[in-house]
Amino acid sequence: MRLIAAEDYADWKGVKIQEVYQLIKNGDIRSLNKSNGGLKRLELVYVEQVPEHILSLDSEVEYLNQKQAAKKLNVSVDSLRKRLRENEVKSFTIKGYCFIPMNQFNESVTFIGE
């Protein structure tokens, strides 16, 4: 299974984003119902196959927010945020866990998805 953004699902299927949210609410499509802990909420939906032009994530990996990533790296959240602002932190994967900074999302997903 792969995870794609609800917006990408809407574009792919040719429907409005509101219809996708209604499908999720009705249980017709399954979504990853987990807040990423940030200001922007990214709604991800499960799909069996994904067209090549849509970025997707592996559903078997647990994606970490900043607080969880800082704990895995054994650093403070403030230290991680400072390093993120200075572009010192890149995406990483550790034993089934993954952290992707929002400013690197597109390029990181392409790399991790391969």
C-alpha positions in Angstrom: 0.0 0.0 0.0 1.1 3.5 -0.7 0.1 6.9 0.8 -0.7 9.9 -1.4 -2.0 13.4 -0.5 -5.7 13.8 -0.7 -5.2 16.7 -3.1 -3.3 14.4 -5.5 -6.0 11.8 -5.2 -8.6 14.4 -6.2 -6.6 15.5 -9.2 -5.9 11.9 -10.2 -9.6 10.8 -10.0 -10.9 14.1 -11.4 -13.0 15.0 -8.4 -13.1 18.0 -6.0 -11.2 17.8 -2.8 -14.4 18.1 -0.8 -15.6 14.9 -2.5 -12.4 13.1 -1.3 -13.1 14.2 2.2 -16.6 13.0 2.0 -15.3 9.6 0.7 -13.0 9.5 3.7 -15.8 10.4 6.1 -18.1 7.7 4.5 -15.3 5.1 4.8 -15.1 4.6 1.1 -11.4 5.3 1.1 -9.0 4.9 4.0 -6.9 7.8 5.3 -4.0 8.1 7.6 -5.7 9.8 10.4 -2.7 11.2 12.2 -1.7 14.8 12.8 1.8 15.6 11.7 2.2 17.8 14.8 2.8 20.9 12.6 0.7 23.9 11.7 -0.3 22.4 8.3 -2.2 19.1 8.3 -1.5 16.8 5.5 -4.3 14.3 4.8 -2.9 11.1 3.3 -5.0 8.4 1.7 -4.2 4.7 1.1 -4.1 3.4 -2.5 -3.0 0.2 -4.1 -1.2 1.7 -7.1 0.0 5.2 -7.9 0.6 6.8 -11.3 4.3 7.7 -11.8 3.6 11.5 -11.8 2.2 11.4 -8.2 4.6 11.3 -5.2 3.8 8.6 -2.7 5.0 7.3 0.6 5.4 3.7 1.9 2.5 2.9 4.3 4.8 0.5 6.3 7.0 3.3 7.5 6.1 5.5 10.5 6.6 9.2 9.7 7.8 11.3 12.6 7.0 14.8 13.6 9.7 17.2 14.9 9.3 16.2 18.5 9.5 12.5 17.7 12.5 13.0 15.4 14.4 14.9 18.0 13.8 12.1 20.5 15.1 9.5 17.9 18.2 11.7 17.2 18.7 12.3 21.0 18.7 16.1 20.6 16.4 18.8 21.9 13.5 19.9 19.8 14.9 23.5 19.8 18.2 22.2 18.5 16.5 20.3 15.7 14.4 23.3 14.8 17.5 25.5 14.6 19.2 23.0 12.4 16.1 22.7 10.2 16.1 26.5 9.7 19.7 26.4 8.7 19.1 23.5 6.3 21.5 21.3 8.2 19.0 18.4 8.6 18.0 16.3 5.7 15.4 13.5 5.5 16.4 10.3 7.3 15.1 6.8 7.8 16.0 4.7 10.8 14.6 1.2 11.2 11.1 1.8 9.9 10.9 5.4 11.0 11.2 8.4 8.7 11.5 12.2 9.2 10.9 14.5 6.2 11.3 18.3 6.8 8.4 20.1 5.1 10.8 22.3 3.0 12.3 19.1 1.5 9.1 17.1 1.1 9.0 16.8 -2.7 12.6 15.8 -3.2 12.7 13.6 -0.1 9.6 11.7 -1.1 11.0 11.0 -4.5 14.2 9.6 -3.0 12.4 7.6 -0.3 9.8 6.3 -2.6 12.3 4.7 -5.0 
